[in-house]
Amino acid sequence: MGIGDWGLGIGDWGLGPIPNAQSPIPNPQSPIPNPQKIFFQIILNKLILKIIHKLYIYKTLLYKLLFTMMN
């Protein structure tokens, strides 16, 4: 078994003085959330909800129009 092997778990876990860039074991640190990405996602979600709501309103109006035409 060599450096960075999964069997013995001796890869780069951030415990040594120099991290091993060749290690296939992922760094266990969690990513820091980007505030701009979160803000963009909130704006995009609101826009999508508005579009879905308008489509629902148009569908309802279309059904009412077709129903009145058939009677």
OpenMM code with the backbone's topology and positions (N, CA, C; nanometers):
from openmm import Vec3, app, unit

residues = "MET GLY ILE GLY ASP TRP GLY LEU GLY ILE GLY ASP TRP GLY LEU GLY PRO ILE PRO ASN ALA GLN SER PRO ILE PRO ASN PRO GLN SER PRO ILE PRO ASN PRO GLN LYS ILE PHE PHE GLN ILE ILE LEU ASN LYS LEU ILE LEU LYS ILE ILE HIS LYS LEU TYR ILE TYR LYS THR LEU LEU TYR LYS LEU LEU PHE THR MET MET ASN".split()
positions = [
    Vec3(0.0840, -0.1172, 0.0000),
    Vec3(0.0000, 0.0000, 0.0000),
    Vec3(0.0886, 0.1236, 0.0000),
    Vec3(0.0427, 0.2246, -0.0726),
    Vec3(0.1250, 0.3437, -0.0855),
    Vec3(0.0633, 0.4643, -0.0185),
    Vec3(0.1229, 0.5777, -0.0449),
    Vec3(0.0728, 0.7027, 0.0124),
    Vec3(-0.0620, 0.7340, -0.0502),
    Vec3(-0.1582, 0.7728, 0.0313),
    Vec3(-0.2902, 0.8092, -0.0175),
    Vec3(-0.3805, 0.6905, -0.0422),
    Vec3(-0.3448, 0.5721, 0.0076),
    Vec3(-0.4309, 0.4558, -0.0174),
    Vec3(-0.5524, 0.4614, 0.0749),
    Vec3(-0.6583, 0.3965, 0.0296),
    Vec3(-0.7837, 0.3972, 0.1044),
    Vec3(-0.7837, 0.2897, 0.2140),
    Vec3(-0.7047, 0.1855, 0.1972),
    Vec3(-0.7079, 0.0745, 0.2912),
    Vec3(-0.6619, 0.1103, 0.4305),
    Vec3(-0.5519, 0.1812, 0.4404),
    Vec3(-0.4986, 0.2146, 0.5719),
    Vec3(-0.5356, 0.3557, 0.6163),
    Vec3(-0.5882, 0.4355, 0.5244),
    Vec3(-0.6277, 0.5706, 0.5612),
    Vec3(-0.5116, 0.6594, 0.5960),
    Vec3(-0.3992, 0.6442, 0.5246),
    Vec3(-0.2815, 0.7252, 0.5568),
    Vec3(-0.2637, 0.8396, 0.4580),
    Vec3(-0.3722, 0.8760, 0.3873),
    Vec3(-0.3632, 0.9866, 0.2917),
    Vec3(-0.3643, 1.1208, 0.3629),
    Vec3(-0.3909, 1.2251, 0.2878),
    Vec3(-0.3886, 1.3605, 0.3415),
    Vec3(-0.5187, 1.3899, 0.4160),
    Vec3(-0.5108, 1.3926, 0.5464),
    Vec3(-0.6256, 1.4309, 0.6288),
    Vec3(-0.5982, 1.5637, 0.6984),
    Vec3(-0.4971, 1.6348, 0.6550),
    Vec3(-0.4654, 1.7634, 0.7136),
    Vec3(-0.3988, 1.7532, 0.8500),
    Vec3(-0.3512, 1.6350, 0.8845),
    Vec3(-0.2905, 1.6165, 1.0159),
    Vec3(-0.1396, 1.6338, 1.0133),
    Vec3(-0.0814, 1.6184, 0.8961),
    Vec3(0.0641, 1.6285, 0.8862),
    Vec3(0.1086, 1.7705, 0.8590),
    Vec3(0.2398, 1.7927, 0.8600),
    Vec3(0.2900, 1.9287, 0.8360),
    Vec3(0.2737, 1.9732, 0.6911),
    Vec3(0.2813, 1.8806, 0.5954),
    Vec3(0.2705, 1.9158, 0.4535),
    Vec3(0.1592, 1.8309, 0.3919),
    Vec3(0.0550, 1.8934, 0.3339),
    Vec3(-0.0515, 1.8146, 0.2727),
    Vec3(-0.0039, 1.7449, 0.1460),
    Vec3(-0.0554, 1.6265, 0.1214),
    Vec3(-0.0208, 1.5485, 0.0030),
    Vec3(-0.1200, 1.5827, -0.1079),
    Vec3(-0.0732, 1.6537, -0.2104),
    Vec3(-0.1613, 1.6954, -0.3195),
    Vec3(-0.2044, 1.5779, -0.4071),
    Vec3(-0.1328, 1.4663, -0.4025),
    Vec3(-0.1638, 1.3512, -0.4861),
    Vec3(-0.2635, 1.2558, -0.4199),
    Vec3(-0.3066, 1.2827, -0.2987),
    Vec3(-0.3928, 1.1912, -0.2253),
    Vec3(-0.5326, 1.1864, -0.2852),
    Vec3(-0.5873, 1.0668, -0.3108),
    Vec3(-0.7252, 1.0572, -0.3620),
    Vec3(-0.8293, 1.0726, -0.2517),
    Vec3(-0.7874, 1.0778, -0.1273),
    Vec3(-0.8819, 1.0937, -0.0172),
    Vec3(-0.9224, 1.2406, -0.0104),
    Vec3(-1.0529, 1.2690, -0.0145),
    Vec3(-1.0966, 1.4085, -0.0161),
    Vec3(-1.0673, 1.4788, 0.1159),
    Vec3(-1.0510, 1.6094, 0.1074),
    Vec3(-1.0301, 1.6914, 0.2254),
    Vec3(-1.1633, 1.7002, 0.2996),
    Vec3(-1.1676, 1.6672, 0.4280),
    Vec3(-1.2958, 1.6630, 0.4983),
    Vec3(-1.3554, 1.7990, 0.5336),
    Vec3(-1.2904, 1.9086, 0.4968),
    Vec3(-1.3441, 2.0403, 0.5281),
    Vec3(-1.4657, 2.0687, 0.4416),
    Vec3(-1.5685, 2.1290, 0.4998),
    Vec3(-1.6884, 2.1640, 0.4236),
    Vec3(-1.6657, 2.2969, 0.3524),
    Vec3(-1.7291, 2.3155, 0.2361),
    Vec3(-1.7112, 2.4414, 0.1624),
    Vec3(-1.7821, 2.5573, 0.2322),
    Vec3(-1.7264, 2.6761, 0.2152),
    Vec3(-1.7872, 2.7975, 0.2705),
    Vec3(-1.8925, 2.8454, 0.1710),
    Vec3(-2.0173, 2.8698, 0.2148),
    Vec3(-2.1205, 2.9143, 0.1211),
    Vec3(-2.0897, 3.0539, 0.0677),
    Vec3(-2.1169, 3.0729, -0.0597),
    Vec3(-2.0942, 3.2005, -0.1252),
    Vec3(-2.2229, 3.2838, -0.1157),
    Vec3(-2.2204, 3.3997, -0.0487),
    Vec3(-2.3428, 3.4807, -0.0334),
    Vec3(-2.4031, 3.5246, -0.1665),
    Vec3(-2.3189, 3.5532, -0.2665),
    Vec3(-2.3713, 3.5946, -0.3966),
    Vec3(-2.4472, 3.4809, -0.4631),
    Vec3(-2.3974, 3.3584, -0.4497),
    Vec3(-2.4644, 3.2430, -0.5093),
    Vec3(-2.5985, 3.2185, -0.4406),
    Vec3(-2.6022, 3.2322, -0.3087),
    Vec3(-2.7269, 3.2133, -0.2343),
    Vec3(-2.8287, 3.3194, -0.2752),
    Vec3(-2.7864, 3.4456, -0.2852),
    Vec3(-2.8758, 3.5548, -0.3255),
    Vec3(-2.9296, 3.5311, -0.4655),
    Vec3(-2.8427, 3.4912, -0.5585),
    Vec3(-2.8852, 3.4625, -0.6956),
    Vec3(-2.9878, 3.3496, -0.6984),
    Vec3(-2.9672, 3.2456, -0.6166),
    Vec3(-3.0595, 3.1324, -0.6130),
    Vec3(-3.1960, 3.1752, -0.5594),
    Vec3(-3.1984, 3.2636, -0.4594),
    Vec3(-3.3256, 3.3131, -0.4053),
    Vec3(-3.4008, 3.3923, -0.5110),
    Vec3(-3.3312, 3.4810, -0.5820),
    Vec3(-3.3939, 3.5614, -0.6871),
    Vec3(-3.4460, 3.4710, -0.7989),
    Vec3(-3.3665, 3.3728, -0.8385),
    Vec3(-3.4077, 3.2806, -0.9446),
    Vec3(-3.5310, 3.2004, -0.9026),
    Vec3(-3.5350, 3.1541, -0.7785),
    Vec3(-3.6502, 3.0787, -0.7302),
    Vec3(-3.7770, 3.1639, -0.7312),
    Vec3(-3.7659, 3.2904, -0.6907),
    Vec3(-3.8820, 3.3800, -0.6927),
    Vec3(-3.9311, 3.4016, -0.8354),
    Vec3(-3.8387, 3.4187, -0.9289),
    Vec3(-3.8756, 3.4376, -1.0685),
    Vec3(-3.9466, 3.3139, -1.1242),
    Vec3(-3.8958, 3.1975, -1.0932),
    Vec3(-3.9573, 3.0732, -1.1403),
    Vec3(-4.0975, 3.0583, -1.0819),
    Vec3(-4.1145, 3.0908, -0.9537),
    Vec3(-4.2471, 3.0825, -0.8932),
    Vec3(-4.3460, 3.1794, -0.9575),
    Vec3(-4.3005, 3.2993, -0.9924),
    Vec3(-4.3880, 3.3954, -1.0607),
    Vec3(-4.4309, 3.3428, -1.1979),
    Vec3(-4.3367, 3.2837, -1.2704),
    Vec3(-4.3686, 3.2295, -1.4028),
    Vec3(-4.4691, 3.1151, -1.3903),
    Vec3(-4.4490, 3.0261, -1.2942),
    Vec3(-4.5413, 2.9144, -1.2745),
    Vec3(-4.6796, 2.9658, -1.2374),
    Vec3(-4.6855, 3.0665, -1.1532),
    Vec3(-4.8144, 3.1232, -1.1133),
    Vec3(-4.8874, 3.1839, -1.2331),
    Vec3(-4.8141, 3.2585, -1.3171),
    Vec3(-4.8774, 3.3185, -1.4356),
    Vec3(-4.9258, 3.2112, -1.5320),
    Vec3(-4.8487, 3.1056, -1.5492),
    Vec3(-4.8927, 2.9970, -1.6366),
    Vec3(-5.0203, 2.9316, -1.5835),
    Vec3(-5.0287, 2.9166, -1.4515),
    Vec3(-5.1489, 2.8595, -1.3916),
    Vec3(-5.2699, 2.9494, -1.4163),
    Vec3(-5.2503, 3.0808, -1.4022),
    Vec3(-5.3603, 3.1752, -1.4265),
    Vec3(-5.4044, 3.1685, -1.5727),
    Vec3(-5.3093, 3.1662, -1.6663),
    Vec3(-5.3441, 3.1582, -1.8082),
    Vec3(-5.4155, 3.0283, -1.8399),
    Vec3(-5.3716, 2.9190, -1.7794),
    Vec3(-5.4365, 2.7900, -1.8025),
    Vec3(-5.5813, 2.7940, -1.7533),
    Vec3(-5.6034, 2.8519, -1.6359),
    Vec3(-5.7379, 2.8618, -1.5802),
    Vec3(-5.8273, 2.9475, -1.6694),
    Vec3(-5.7748, 3.0597, -1.7151),
    Vec3(-5.8532, 3.1458, -1.8043),
    Vec3(-5.8846, 3.0754, -1.9360),
    Vec3(-5.7909, 3.0021, -1.9891),
    Vec3(-5.8122, 2.9293, -2.1135),
    Vec3(-5.9200, 2.8228, -2.0962),
    Vec3(-5.9166, 2.7507, -1.9844),
    Vec3(-6.0203, 2.6493, -1.9592),
    Vec3(-6.1574, 2.7133, -1.9465),
    Vec3(-6.1659, 2.8275, -1.8792),
    Vec3(-6.2941, 2.8975, -1.8663),
    Vec3(-6.3441, 2.9424, -2.0031),
    Vec3(-6.2555, 2.9949, -2.0847),
    Vec3(-6.2934, 3.0397, -2.2182),
    Vec3(-6.3419, 2.9236, -2.3030),
    Vec3(-6.2708, 2.8125, -2.3027),
    Vec3(-6.3123, 2.6961, -2.3797),
    Vec3(-6.4436, 2.6389, -2.3298),
    Vec3(-6.4617, 2.6394, -2.1984),
    Vec3(-6.5860, 2.5861, -2.1414),
    Vec3(-6.7051, 2.6721, -2.1821),
    Vec3(-6.6893, 2.8057, -2.1827),
    Vec3(-6.8004, 2.8919, -2.2217),
    Vec3(-6.8276, 2.8824, -2.3704),
    Vec3(-6.7255, 2.8563, -2.4503),
    Vec3(-6.7464, 2.8402, -2.5951),
    Vec3(-6.8218, 2.7118, -2.6276),
    Vec3(-6.8030, 2.6081, -2.5464),
    Vec3(-6.8665, 2.4795, -2.5730),
    Vec3(-7.0122, 2.4778, -2.5300),
    Vec3(-7.0527, 2.5695, -2.4425),
    Vec3(-7.1917, 2.5720, -2.3952),
    Vec3(-7.2732, 2.6750, -2.4672),
] * unit.nanometer
topology = app.Topology()
chain = topology.addChain("A")
for resn in residues:
    res = topology.addResidue(resn, chain)
    for name in ("N", "CA", "C"):
        topology.addAtom(name, app.Element.getBySymbol(name[0]), res)
